[in-house]
Amino acid sequence: MEAATAPSSATSSRWIGDKRAQRSKIFDAFFSRATFVAGWGTVALLVWIALQVGYSALPAVRQYGIGFIVGTDWDTNNDVYGALPLIYGTLVSSALALLIAMPLGVAIAIFLTEDYLHTKISGIFKFLVELLAAIPSVIYGLWGIYVVIPITTPMGNWLNAHLGWFPLFSTPSSGPGFLPAAFVLAIMILPTVAALASSSLKTTPQALKEGASALGATRWDVIFQISLPIAASGILGAGVLALGRAMGETMALAMLVGNNNQISASLFAPANTIASLLANHFGEATGLEVAALMYLSFILMALTLGINAVAEIILERTGATIRHL
């Protein structure tokens, strides 16, 4: 009786194992197909959006051609449109914001990951930094109007009065302009830079840092010669993501940049960006202006994708260099 039971139990176990293996294969096949569909679906969605925007922009493309990109006027009464001041304003405001946010974000990441604080206190600081991302952009815009602009206006006027010969200070500050917009934009992208830079710095092997310390390296030697080089590609990726958000930011820029379609090297000159112009004009646009705005949208999309593509190449080369260290 017992001898008969033993083979039966073994057969039952094999049957259960076969069923589990079969279910696992079915799940793996389903998951593989689902990820395949999701991946190519994302690509298809991106292509569909680009085609839709491009198709809507065709009337302006036929009317202005490549001259739209180098044109400097935006006259809705005479249907004369040019994107150069808007492209310039978008790139300059985003670059200034990134120039401010990157050192601050990396400094915060070092402060939070290199054992300067107790773990619990570090968690509180990290939460407070990430909380900045939850503040609506219109609140940032209002804060910029009532706090930042009153600070930058007298500073800009003083710099213009004493250093007006320098192109960056060649105009007095009338309130809205590149500098207050860039400063507020830097605060808005700071959580992205700090969070991703922290994650990159945490990838540094602890044994490598301890070994360097045992050989006599100071804490700052470890940070600058080990942690930062290893995390460089991740920090660069953080900058790229932050730049993408900065280029697409709308409400705060519309409130702070000045909405003036001109090209100026001065930090205090009012300017305009593609996103803020779209927000201000699209609701009331008719006829050819709608196509011109869609042309602008296509340019903004191309700029963003181009910057990300270049950054991806840089990331690959940086990663390859680090792996050979």
VEXSE-459751 format. One record per residue (C-alpha): residue number from 0; residue in three letters; x, y, z. Coordinates in steps of 0.05 Angstrom, whole numbers, plus 5000, padded with zeros to 4 digits. Example, Ala and Ser with C-alpha at 12.3 -4.5 7.8 and 13.67 -1.06 7.14 Angstrom:
! residues 2
PT  marpa  marro     x     y     z
PT      0    ala  5246  4910  5156
PT      1    ser  5273  4979  5143
//
This chain:
! residues 325
PT  marpa  marro     x     y     z
PT      0    met  5000  5000  5000
PT      1    glu  5056  5047  5019
PT      2    ala  5095  5027  4958
PT      3    ala  5037  5044  4914
PT      4    thr  5028  5112  4947
PT      5    ala  5100  5135  4936
PT      6    pro  5098  5133  4859
PT      7    ser  5030  5166  4860
PT      8    ser  5058  5224  4901
PT      9    ala  5118  5231  4855
PT     10    thr  5072  5231  4794
PT     11    ser  5028  5284  4826
PT     12    ser  5089  5328  4842
PT     13    arg  5113  5322  4770
PT     14    trp  5044  5340  4744
PT     15    ile  5041  5402  4789
PT     16    gly  5111  5422  4767
PT     17    asp  5092  5414  4694
PT     18    lys  5030  5457  4704
PT     19    arg  5070  5511  4738
PT     20    ala  5122  5510  4682
PT     21    gln  5066  5514  4630
PT     22    arg  5034  5573  4666
PT     23    ser  5102  5607  4671
PT     24    lys  5113  5598  4596
PT     25    ile  5045  5627  4581
PT     26    phe  5057  5686  4627
PT     27    asp  5126  5698  4598
PT     28    ala  5098  5697  4527
PT     29    phe  5041  5744  4546
PT     30    phe  5089  5792  4582
PT     31    ser  5137  5791  4523
PT     32    arg  5082  5808  4474
PT     33    ala  5053  5861  4520
PT     34    thr  5120  5897  4528
PT     35    phe  5131  5892  4453
PT     36    val  5064  5924  4439
PT     37    ala  5075  5977  4493
PT     38    gly  5144  5995  4466
PT     39    trp  5124  6000  4393
PT     40    gly  5058  6033  4414
PT     41    thr  5098  6089  4447
PT     42    val  5138  6098  4383
PT     43    ala  5074  6098  4342
PT     44    leu  5043  6149  4388
PT     45    leu  5103  6195  4381
PT     46    val  5102  6188  4305
PT     47    trp  5027  6201  4304
PT     48    ile  5034  6264  4346
PT     49    ala  5091  6289  4302
PT     50    leu  5051  6275  4238
PT     51    gln  4989  6309  4266
PT     52    val  5026  6371  4287
PT     53    gly  5065  6372  4222
PT     54    tyr  5001  6365  4181
PT     55    ser  4968  6422  4219
PT     56    ala  5030  6465  4206
PT     57    leu  5030  6453  4131
PT     58    pro  4995  6519  4111
PT     59    ala  5049  6558  4148
PT     60    val  5104  6515  4120
PT     61    arg  5079  6528  4049
PT     62    gln  5071  6602  4063
PT     63    tyr  5137  6617  4099
PT     64    gly  5182  6557  4088
PT     65    ile  5249  6559  4124
PT     66    gly  5243  6634  4129
PT     67    phe  5195  6623  4188
PT     68    ile  5253  6598  4230
PT     69    val  5297  6659  4217
PT     70    gly  5241  6710  4217
PT     71    thr  5237  6760  4274
PT     72    asp  5167  6789  4270
PT     73    trp  5101  6763  4298
PT     74    asp  5047  6807  4269
PT     75    thr  4978  6776  4272
PT     76    asn  4945  6834  4236
PT     77    asn  4987  6825  4173
PT     78    asp  4999  6750  4179
PT     79    val  5074  6759  4185
PT     80    tyr  5105  6707  4231
PT     81    gly  5176  6690  4251
PT     82    ala  5203  6642  4304
PT     83    leu  5275  6664  4315
PT     84    pro  5264  6708  4378
PT     85    leu  5221  6652  4408
PT     86    ile  5273  6598  4394
PT     87    tyr  5327  6643  4423
PT     88    gly  5285  6658  4485
PT     89    thr  5269  6585  4496
PT     90    leu  5342  6563  4491
PT     91    val  5371  6620  4531
PT     92    ser  5321  6617  4589
PT     93    ser  5329  6541  4593
PT     94    ala  5405  6545  4590
PT     95    leu  5407  6598  4645
PT     96    ala  5360  6557  4689
PT     97    leu  5403  6495  4679
PT     98    leu  5466  6536  4694
PT     99    ile  5436  6555  4761
PT    100    ala  5403  6489  4778
PT    101    met  5459  6440  4761
PT    102    pro  5510  6464  4813
PT    103    leu  5456  6470  4866
PT    104    gly  5426  6402  4850
PT    105    val  5493  6366  4850
PT    106    ala  5512  6401  4915
PT    107    ile  5447  6379  4948
PT    108    ala  5458  6308  4922
PT    109    ile  5528  6306  4952
PT    110    phe  5501  6334  5018
PT    111    leu  5447  6280  5021
PT    112    thr  5488  6219  4999
PT    113    glu  5557  6229  5029
PT    114    asp  5540  6218  5102
PT    115    tyr  5538  6291  5122
PT    116    leu  5471  6280  5157
PT    117    his  5439  6226  5198
PT    118    thr  5396  6180  5156
PT    119    lys  5329  6205  5184
PT    120    ile  5348  6279  5177
PT    121    ser  5373  6265  5106
PT    122    gly  5306  6234  5090
PT    123    ile  5270  6297  5115
PT    124    phe  5314  6342  5072
PT    125    lys  5303  6297  5011
PT    126    phe  5228  6301  5022
PT    127    leu  5230  6377  5026
PT    128    val  5270  6382  4961
PT    129    glu  5224  6335  4925
PT    130    leu  5164  6374  4951
PT    131    leu  5185  6432  4907
PT    132    ala  5162  6390  4847
PT    133    ala  5091  6388  4875
PT    134    ile  5082  6464  4875
PT    135    pro  5039  6487  4815
PT    136    ser  5076  6529  4764
PT    137    val  5027  6587  4772
PT    138    ile  5048  6592  4845
PT    139    tyr  5120  6596  4823
PT    140    gly  5100  6651  4774
PT    141    leu  5065  6691  4829
PT    142    trp  5125  6681  4875
PT    143    gly  5170  6706  4819
PT    144    ile  5127  6768  4809
PT    145    tyr  5122  6788  4882
PT    146    val  5189  6763  4909
PT    147    val  5241  6752  4855
PT    148    ile  5227  6811  4809
PT    149    pro  5231  6863  4867
PT    150    ile  5300  6834  4882
PT    151    thr  5327  6830  4811
PT    152    thr  5300  6898  4788
PT    153    pro  5345  6943  4831
PT    154    met  5403  6895  4821
PT    155    gly  5394  6898  4746
PT    156    asn  5389  6974  4746
PT    157    trp  5453  6980  4788
PT    158    leu  5491  6932  4742
PT    159    asn  5466  6970  4681
PT    160    ala  5487  7037  4710
PT    161    his  5558  7013  4728
PT    162    leu  5571  6958  4678
PT    163    gly  5525  6975  4621
PT    164    trp  5581  6968  4571
PT    165    phe  5579  6892  4583
PT    166    pro  5528  6858  4537
PT    167    leu  5496  6818  4594
PT    168    phe  5479  6882  4631
PT    169    ser  5466  6927  4571
PT    170    thr  5393  6943  4588
PT    171    pro  5361  6967  4652
PT    172    ser  5313  6920  4688
PT    173    ser  5239  6937  4677
PT    174    gly  5214  6877  4717
PT    175    pro  5202  6813  4676
PT    176    gly  5261  6787  4637
PT    177    phe  5310  6730  4628
PT    178    leu  5340  6731  4697
PT    179    pro  5278  6727  4741
PT    180    ala  5248  6675  4694
PT    181    ala  5312  6633  4694
PT    182    phe  5318  6637  4770
PT    183    val  5247  6612  4781
PT    184    leu  5255  6560  4727
PT    185    ala  5318  6535  4761
PT    186    ile  5280  6525  4827
PT    187    met  5226  6486  4788
PT    188    ile  5276  6437  4757
PT    189    leu  5319  6432  4819
PT    190    pro  5282  6370  4847
PT    191    thr  5295  6332  4782
PT    192    val  5369  6347  4783
PT    193    ala  5377  6333  4858
PT    194    ala  5338  6267  4857
PT    195    leu  5372  6237  4796
PT    196    ala  5441  6261  4817
PT    197    ser  5430  6229  4886
PT    198    ser  5410  6163  4853
PT    199    ser  5473  6166  4810
PT    200    leu  5519  6181  4869
PT    201    lys  5490  6122  4908
PT    202    thr  5515  6075  4854
PT    203    thr  5587  6087  4876
PT    204    pro  5611  6022  4909
PT    205    gln  5620  6032  4984
PT    206    ala  5681  5987  4984
PT    207    leu  5715  6032  4932
PT    208    lys  5704  6094  4976
PT    209    glu  5727  6058  5038
PT    210    gly  5789  6033  5002
PT    211    ala  5807  6104  4980
PT    212    ser  5797  6130  5051
PT    213    ala  5842  6075  5077
PT    214    leu  5896  6097  5029
PT    215    gly  5894  6168  5058
PT    216    ala  5843  6202  5013
PT    217    thr  5801  6256  5046
PT    218    arg  5726  6258  5040
PT    219    trp  5730  6311  4985
PT    220    asp  5783  6270  4948
PT    221    val  5734  6212  4948
PT    222    ile  5677  6256  4924
PT    223    phe  5715  6290  4868
PT    224    gln  5759  6233  4845
PT    225    ile  5713  6173  4854
PT    226    ser  5640  6189  4867
PT    227    leu  5630  6245  4816
PT    228    pro  5667  6211  4758
PT    229    ile  5628  6147  4768
PT    230    ala  5562  6185  4772
PT    231    ala  5578  6233  4716
PT    232    ser  5535  6199  4663
PT    233    gly  5475  6198  4710
PT    234    ile  5485  6270  4729
PT    235    leu  5488  6289  4655
PT    236    gly  5423  6251  4645
PT    237    ala  5392  6290  4702
PT    238    gly  5412  6354  4667
PT    239    val  5381  6331  4601
PT    240    leu  5315  6314  4635
PT    241    ala  5315  6380  4671
PT    242    leu  5329  6417  4606
PT    243    gly  5271  6382  4574
PT    244    arg  5224  6405  4628
PT    245    ala  5252  6476  4626
PT    246    met  5241  6481  4551
PT    247    gly  5169  6460  4557
PT    248    glu  5150  6502  4618
PT    249    thr  5093  6549  4603
PT    250    met  5056  6585  4658
PT    251    ala  5113  6610  4700
PT    252    leu  5151  6633  4638
PT    253    ala  5090  6668  4611
PT    254    met  5085  6708  4676
PT    255    leu  5159  6725  4684
PT    256    val  5196  6727  4618
PT    257    gly  5163  6790  4591
PT    258    asn  5128  6764  4528
PT    259    asn  5168  6810  4482
PT    260    asn  5191  6781  4415
PT    261    gln  5260  6809  4412
PT    262    ile  5332  6783  4414
PT    263    ser  5377  6813  4467
PT    264    ala  5440  6790  4502
PT    265    ser  5420  6826  4566
PT    266    leu  5398  6784  4626
PT    267    phe  5346  6837  4644
PT    268    ala  5314  6846  4576
PT    269    pro  5242  6820  4567
PT    270    ala  5236  6763  4519
PT    271    asn  5190  6707  4498
PT    272    thr  5190  6631  4492
PT    273    ile  5155  6582  4446
PT    274    ala  5114  6552  4503
PT    275    ser  5091  6618  4532
PT    276    leu  5071  6645  4463
PT    277    leu  5031  6583  4450
PT    278    ala  4995  6591  4516
PT    279    asn  4980  6665  4505
PT    280    his  4959  6661  4432
PT    281    phe  4929  6593  4417
PT    282    gly  4861  6606  4449
PT    283    glu  4847  6667  4405
PT    284    ala  4885  6646  4342
PT    285    thr  4849  6640  4275
PT    286    gly  4868  6625  4203
PT    287    leu  4941  6625  4186
PT    288    glu  4962  6640  4257
PT    289    val  4938  6571  4279
PT    290    ala  4984  6539  4228
PT    291    ala  5041  6584  4250
PT    292    leu  5031  6563  4322
PT    293    met  5031  6490  4301
PT    294    tyr  5095  6503  4263
PT    295    leu  5124  6530  4328
PT    296    ser  5100  6468  4364
PT    297    phe  5135  6424  4314
PT    298    ile  5200  6464  4323
PT    299    leu  5195  6457  4398
PT    300    met  5185  6382  4391
PT    301    ala  5245  6377  4343
PT    302    leu  5289  6417  4391
PT    303    thr  5271  6373  4449
PT    304    leu  5282  6308  4411
PT    305    gly  5347  6334  4381
PT    306    ile  5375  6354  4449
PT    307    asn  5356  6286  4478
PT    308    ala  5388  6250  4419
PT    309    val  5453  6289  4427
PT    310    ala  5451  6277  4502
PT    311    glu  5441  6202  4491
PT    312    ile  5504  6200  4449
PT    313    ile  5542  6238  4502
PT    314    leu  5516  6191  4556
PT    315    glu  5540  6130  4517
PT    316    arg  5609  6159  4506
PT    317    thr  5614  6181  4579
PT    318    gly  5592  6113  4603
PT    319    ala  5643  6079  4560
PT    320    thr  5698  6125  4586
PT    321    ile  5678  6111  4658
PT    322    arg  5677  6036  4648
PT    323    his  5749  6039  4625
PT    324    leu  5772  6077  4687
//
